[in-house]
Amino acid sequence: MQIGMIGLGRMGASMVTRLLRDGHECVVHNHTPEAIARAVALGAKGAASLQQLVDSLPAPRTVWLMVPAAYVGSTIAAFEPLLSPGDTIIDGGNSWYRDDVDRAAP
């Protein structure tokens, strides 16, 4: 499986480590280049921008967000023009579940 991971704090970096260890391919992005470099050293592919992350994944894409709840909405909004029908965004952070239910509604 190929997956894009946004947010390489404690939880996101741990998820990438486990995914890589289990043979999955990860394309990673974070607001700090140092966090990207640490994941690349483990075998992930780094992306300097959201566009580069999207371009590095085959369709249909799976993008997993591990960002603080306060940034989930703006991160999803930044992805909207970049993703295509059939792509999936997983909110793995600590946001309120109702926000995700409301975002998923047609």
Backbone torsions as a table, in degrees:
resi	resn	phi	psi	omega
1	MET	NA	143.1	173.6
2	GLN	-111.4	135.4	-176.7
3	ILE	-143.6	144.5	173.2
4	GLY	-98.0	133.5	179.6
5	MET	-119.1	123.7	177.8
6	ILE	-110.1	121.5	-179.5
7	GLY	102.0	107.3	-175.8
8	LEU	-117.6	41.5	171.9
9	GLY	-74.0	-159.3	-176.7
10	ARG	-56.2	-49.1	-176.8
11	MET	-73.8	-44.9	-179.0
12	GLY	-63.9	-43.1	179.1
13	ALA	-64.2	-38.4	177.8
14	SER	-65.7	-40.1	177.7
15	MET	-62.6	-43.8	179.1
16	VAL	-62.0	-43.6	179.3
17	THR	-58.0	-46.0	179.8
18	ARG	-67.6	-41.2	179.3
19	LEU	-62.4	-44.9	178.8
20	LEU	-62.4	-43.8	-179.4
21	ARG	-60.1	-32.1	-179.6
22	ASP	-90.4	10.3	172.6
23	GLY	91.6	8.4	178.5
24	HIS	-85.4	154.9	177.3
25	GLU	-98.8	129.2	-178.3
26	CYS	-120.8	133.0	169.5
27	VAL	-108.6	126.7	-170.3
28	VAL	-121.6	148.7	174.7
29	HIS	-142.5	145.0	178.2
30	ASN	-151.0	161.9	179.1
31	HIS	-74.9	-11.9	176.1
32	THR	-115.6	129.2	179.8
33	PRO	-62.5	-27.6	-179.3
34	GLU	-63.9	-39.7	178.8
35	ALA	-66.5	-38.5	176.6
36	ILE	-62.5	-45.6	-178.6
37	ALA	-60.3	-39.6	178.7
38	ARG	-63.2	-41.8	179.2
39	ALA	-68.7	-38.2	178.0
40	VAL	-62.7	-38.2	178.6
41	ALA	-62.2	-24.2	178.2
42	LEU	-88.2	-10.2	178.9
43	GLY	121.3	-1.5	177.6
44	ALA	-76.9	164.7	173.3
45	LYS	-101.8	127.5	-178.6
46	GLY	-85.0	149.3	176.3
47	ALA	-131.7	124.0	-178.2
48	ALA	-77.8	-14.7	-179.2
49	SER	-146.6	165.3	176.3
50	LEU	-64.3	-38.3	178.0
51	GLN	-61.0	-43.1	179.2
52	GLN	-64.5	-37.9	177.4
53	LEU	-62.5	-48.2	179.8
54	VAL	-60.9	-43.4	-179.4
55	ASP	-66.1	-21.7	-178.1
56	SER	-87.0	-7.3	-177.9
57	LEU	-109.1	138.8	175.6
58	PRO	-77.0	150.2	176.8
59	ALA	-78.9	147.8	-8.8
60	PRO	-73.1	139.2	-174.7
61	ARG	-90.5	149.7	171.8
62	THR	-121.8	122.3	-179.4
63	VAL	-121.2	123.8	-177.4
64	TRP	-107.4	122.2	179.0
65	LEU	-95.4	126.3	172.9
66	MET	-126.0	57.4	-179.0
67	VAL	-111.0	158.1	177.1
68	PRO	-57.1	148.9	-176.5
69	ALA	-52.5	-35.3	-178.6
70	ALA	-64.5	-18.3	-176.5
71	TYR	-109.5	-0.7	-177.9
72	VAL	-62.0	-50.1	-177.8
73	GLY	-59.4	-45.8	-179.3
74	SER	-69.6	-32.3	178.0
75	THR	-69.4	-43.4	176.8
76	ILE	-62.1	-42.8	178.3
77	ALA	-60.9	-37.1	178.4
78	ALA	-67.4	-29.8	179.5
79	PHE	-81.0	-25.3	-174.2
80	GLU	-49.6	-47.7	179.8
81	PRO	-76.2	-9.4	-175.5
82	LEU	-96.7	-26.2	-175.8
83	LEU	-95.7	165.8	-176.7
84	SER	-118.8	162.4	173.5
85	PRO	-55.1	136.7	-178.1
86	GLY	98.2	-17.8	175.0
87	ASP	-74.7	155.5	-177.0
88	THR	-125.6	136.1	171.0
89	ILE	-112.1	127.9	176.6
90	ILE	-107.9	122.7	175.6
91	ASP	-90.9	100.1	-178.4
92	GLY	-98.8	6.4	-178.2
93	GLY	-84.3	-158.2	-175.0
94	ASN	-104.2	29.7	179.7
95	SER	-76.6	162.4	-178.5
96	TRP	-71.1	131.7	-175.2
97	TYR	-57.5	-32.4	179.9
98	ARG	-62.5	-33.7	177.5
99	ASP	-61.4	-41.3	178.6
100	ASP	-68.0	-39.4	177.7
101	VAL	-61.9	-43.6	179.4
102	ASP	-65.7	-39.1	179.3
103	ARG	-66.1	-32.7	-177.0
104	ALA	-78.4	-17.3	-178.5
105	ALA	-64.9	140.7	179.9
106	PRO	-68.1	NA	NA
